[in-house]
Amino acid sequence: MILARIILGLLDIAPMSGYDVKRYVDTVVTHFWTADKSQVYRTLAGLVADGLARTETVPGTTAPDRLVHHLTDAGRTALHEWLVSALDRQPERDAFLARAFFAGGLDDDELGELLARRRAAGEQLLATLAAMRESTPAPRDRAGRLRLATLENGMRHARTELEWLDDVARELELGHDRDRDHDLETARS
């Protein structure tokens, strides 16, 4: 349901092929939603079947024809109704936190490695989002400012998680590094 509404929102920005939608999911909205290729194409087909989107075949000159999806009036109405409806609580599912919850029996090296892998992933995410932020032009309207605000939210979450990982490692005295602690405190101030 939510992926369908997210795709409606993407089609509201511009008509897109399935490939374009998947590229946007992987790059533009990845900090708050993910979907695999089959989910995207299945959802697009459902939106067309439900009359919320329509397709147009765009002839290719040097490439195959493209099937471009457009938002219909019914799709725009469904998107609007979702945007103004009550917030629906989505249960968090985080495989790393599940591992951390049950990791009490790991030795220090194993636990340190688990935290280090999550740190590396968090640093990569933050670098990716920061690069997106750097390449994003200054917003010219409210829609652009809101898209940028969600990107900044993703960056804040990533920074907070990195701080939390440091706190856990410090509390459990795993790989305690005073220089890194000092650098982190300096960066926070």
Kinemage of the C-alpha trace (Angstrom):
@kinemage 1
@onewidth
@group {chain A} dominant
@subgroup {mainchain}
@vectorlist {calphas} color= white
{ca met a 1} P 0.000 0.000 0.000
{ca ile a 2} L 2.663 2.531 0.967
{ca leu a 3} L 4.942 1.611 -1.935
{ca ala a 4} L 1.991 2.261 -4.252
{ca arg a 5} L 1.524 5.710 -2.724
{ca ile a 6} L 5.250 6.440 -2.964
{ca ile a 7} L 5.195 5.490 -6.649
{ca leu a 8} L 2.151 7.711 -7.163
{ca gly a 9} L 4.175 10.516 -5.588
{ca leu a 10} L 7.087 9.844 -7.930
{ca leu a 11} L 4.730 9.865 -10.925
{ca asp a 12} L 3.333 13.154 -9.644
{ca ile a 13} L 6.847 14.610 -9.930
{ca ala a 14} L 7.178 13.376 -13.533
{ca pro a 15} L 6.001 10.547 -15.802
{ca met a 16} L 8.444 7.642 -15.500
{ca ser a 17} L 9.231 4.241 -16.925
{ca gly a 18} L 9.522 1.310 -14.550
{ca tyr a 19} L 13.290 1.642 -14.858
{ca asp a 20} L 13.072 5.323 -13.875
{ca val a 21} L 10.871 4.533 -10.866
{ca lys a 22} L 13.312 1.855 -9.684
{ca arg a 23} L 16.246 4.258 -10.157
{ca tyr a 24} L 14.457 6.912 -8.056
{ca val a 25} L 13.670 4.343 -5.355
{ca asp a 26} L 17.328 3.301 -5.276
{ca thr a 27} L 18.747 6.813 -5.230
{ca val a 28} L 16.290 9.544 -4.326
{ca val a 29} L 14.008 7.950 -1.728
{ca thr a 30} L 16.313 5.192 -0.470
{ca his a 31} L 16.847 7.027 2.827
{ca phe a 32} L 13.231 6.347 3.771
{ca trp a 33} L 11.963 3.532 1.534
{ca thr a 34} L 13.321 0.596 -0.434
{ca ala a 35} L 11.812 -1.839 -2.887
{ca asp a 36} L 13.210 -4.447 -5.228
{ca lys a 37} L 12.648 -4.456 -8.970
{ca ser a 38} L 9.816 -7.000 -8.885
{ca gln a 39} L 7.955 -5.010 -6.205
{ca val a 40} L 8.229 -1.826 -8.287
{ca tyr a 41} L 6.995 -3.442 -11.514
{ca arg a 42} L 4.233 -5.394 -9.745
{ca thr a 43} L 3.065 -2.203 -8.010
{ca leu a 44} L 3.133 -0.220 -11.264
{ca ala a 45} L 1.004 -2.913 -12.939
{ca gly a 46} L -1.453 -2.750 -10.040
{ca leu a 47} L -1.669 1.033 -10.253
{ca val a 48} L -2.460 0.779 -13.969
{ca ala a 49} L -5.023 -1.994 -13.359
{ca asp a 50} L -6.677 0.144 -10.664
{ca gly a 51} L -6.837 3.186 -12.966
{ca leu a 52} L -4.455 5.228 -10.793
{ca ala a 53} L -1.813 5.367 -13.535
{ca arg a 54} L -1.832 4.950 -17.282
{ca thr a 55} L 0.896 3.936 -19.683
{ca glu a 56} L 2.208 5.423 -22.878
{ca thr a 57} L 4.598 3.693 -25.256
{ca val a 58} L 7.381 6.060 -26.244
{ca pro a 59} L 9.172 4.877 -29.384
{ca gly a 60} L 12.906 4.499 -29.000
{ca thr a 61} L 15.214 5.789 -31.702
{ca thr a 62} L 18.394 3.932 -30.796
{ca ala a 63} L 16.952 1.898 -27.924
{ca pro a 64} L 13.825 -0.214 -27.434
{ca asp a 65} L 10.471 1.466 -26.919
{ca arg a 66} L 9.819 2.661 -23.360
{ca leu a 67} L 6.625 2.176 -21.402
{ca val a 68} L 6.133 5.456 -19.522
{ca his a 69} L 3.685 5.673 -16.622
{ca his a 70} L 1.577 8.787 -16.027
{ca leu a 71} L -0.473 9.668 -12.988
{ca thr a 72} L -4.227 9.760 -13.684
{ca asp a 73} L -6.696 12.081 -12.003
{ca ala a 74} L -7.803 9.109 -9.864
{ca gly a 75} L -4.151 8.509 -8.953
{ca arg a 76} L -3.679 12.150 -8.004
{ca thr a 77} L -6.813 11.918 -5.822
{ca ala a 78} L -5.554 8.706 -4.160
{ca leu a 79} L -2.185 10.343 -3.480
{ca his a 80} L -3.873 13.405 -1.991
{ca glu a 81} L -6.151 11.274 0.204
{ca trp a 82} L -3.126 9.355 1.502
{ca leu a 83} L -1.178 12.546 2.214
{ca val a 84} L -3.972 14.049 4.309
{ca ser a 85} L -5.039 10.809 6.054
{ca ala a 86} L -4.077 9.850 9.590
{ca leu a 87} L -0.509 8.655 9.941
{ca asp a 88} L -0.267 4.896 9.860
{ca arg a 89} L 2.314 3.481 12.239
{ca gln a 90} L 4.736 1.266 10.403
{ca pro a 91} L 6.424 -1.292 12.598
{ca glu a 92} L 10.183 -0.993 12.501
{ca arg a 93} L 12.035 -4.031 11.243
{ca asp a 94} L 15.772 -3.834 11.666
{ca ala a 95} L 17.809 -7.024 11.376
{ca phe a 96} L 20.846 -5.366 12.967
{ca leu a 97} L 18.906 -4.363 16.095
{ca ala a 98} L 17.545 -7.905 16.313
{ca arg a 99} L 21.117 -9.199 16.254
{ca ala a 100} L 22.247 -6.616 18.822
{ca phe a 101} L 19.347 -7.577 21.092
{ca phe a 102} L 20.504 -11.198 21.190
{ca ala a 103} L 24.291 -10.612 20.963
{ca gly a 104} L 25.031 -10.882 24.700
{ca gly a 105} L 26.683 -14.265 24.220
{ca leu a 106} L 29.212 -13.053 21.642
{ca asp a 107} L 32.798 -12.527 22.725
{ca asp a 108} L 34.302 -9.026 22.553
{ca asp a 109} L 35.854 -9.542 19.119
{ca glu a 110} L 32.649 -10.895 17.606
{ca leu a 111} L 30.538 -8.135 19.108
{ca gly a 112} L 33.079 -5.515 18.070
{ca glu a 113} L 32.935 -6.845 14.510
{ca leu a 114} L 29.133 -6.726 14.495
{ca leu a 115} L 29.202 -3.081 15.597
{ca ala a 116} L 32.023 -2.285 13.150
{ca arg a 117} L 30.023 -3.689 10.215
{ca arg a 118} L 27.036 -1.554 11.187
{ca arg a 119} L 29.332 1.479 11.592
{ca ala a 120} L 30.794 0.928 8.120
{ca ala a 121} L 27.286 0.681 6.647
{ca gly a 122} L 26.219 3.829 8.523
{ca glu a 123} L 29.270 5.762 7.355
{ca gln a 124} L 28.615 4.652 3.760
{ca leu a 125} L 24.970 5.706 4.016
{ca leu a 126} L 25.934 9.082 5.447
{ca ala a 127} L 28.513 9.602 2.683
{ca thr a 128} L 25.939 8.672 0.038
{ca leu a 129} L 23.318 11.012 1.483
{ca ala a 130} L 25.884 13.811 1.881
{ca ala a 131} L 26.867 13.409 -1.777
{ca met a 132} L 23.193 13.565 -2.741
{ca arg a 133} L 22.809 16.707 -0.627
{ca glu a 134} L 25.888 18.277 -2.198
{ca ser a 135} L 24.597 17.619 -5.721
{ca thr a 136} L 21.064 18.796 -4.989
{ca pro a 137} L 20.411 22.301 -6.266
{ca ala a 138} L 18.871 24.851 -3.936
{ca pro a 139} L 15.136 24.198 -3.810
{ca arg a 140} L 12.959 26.673 -5.664
{ca asp a 141} L 9.588 25.718 -4.233
{ca arg a 142} L 7.948 24.058 -1.262
{ca ala a 143} L 7.980 20.612 -2.889
{ca gly a 144} L 11.737 20.871 -3.426
{ca arg a 145} L 12.297 22.092 0.131
{ca leu a 146} L 10.298 19.149 1.509
{ca arg a 147} L 12.267 16.642 -0.585
{ca leu a 148} L 15.482 18.212 0.705
{ca ala a 149} L 14.152 18.117 4.278
{ca thr a 150} L 13.605 14.349 4.023
{ca leu a 151} L 17.192 13.955 2.806
{ca glu a 152} L 18.451 15.981 5.759
{ca asn a 153} L 16.307 13.807 8.057
{ca gly a 154} L 18.056 10.735 6.676
{ca met a 155} L 21.445 12.338 7.315
{ca arg a 156} L 20.501 13.173 10.900
{ca his a 157} L 19.328 9.625 11.521
{ca ala a 158} L 22.599 8.259 10.137
{ca arg a 159} L 24.655 10.610 12.333
{ca thr a 160} L 22.591 9.685 15.390
{ca glu a 161} L 23.092 5.985 14.728
{ca leu a 162} L 26.872 6.485 14.429
{ca glu a 163} L 26.881 8.312 17.763
{ca trp a 164} L 24.785 5.533 19.310
{ca leu a 165} L 27.214 2.879 18.015
{ca asp a 166} L 30.079 4.806 19.638
{ca asp a 167} L 28.141 5.007 22.903
{ca val a 168} L 27.439 1.252 22.904
{ca ala a 169} L 31.065 0.393 22.125
{ca arg a 170} L 32.262 2.770 24.844
{ca glu a 171} L 29.760 1.443 27.412
{ca leu a 172} L 30.798 -2.151 26.681
{ca glu a 173} L 34.453 -1.118 26.534
{ca leu a 174} L 34.875 -2.549 23.027
{ca gly a 175} L 37.824 -1.142 21.094
{ca his a 176} L 37.905 1.936 23.308
{ca asp a 177} L 39.815 4.588 21.395
{ca arg a 178} L 40.414 7.867 23.240
{ca asp a 179} L 41.561 9.704 20.098
{ca arg a 180} L 38.345 8.760 18.274
{ca asp a 181} L 36.305 9.797 21.326
{ca his a 182} L 38.094 13.129 21.412
{ca asp a 183} L 37.557 13.630 17.659
{ca leu a 184} L 33.857 12.793 18.056
{ca glu a 185} L 33.431 15.230 20.943
{ca thr a 186} L 35.225 17.922 18.920
{ca ala a 187} L 32.950 17.262 15.926
{ca arg a 188} L 29.813 17.510 18.115
{ca ser a 189} L 30.768 20.936 19.475
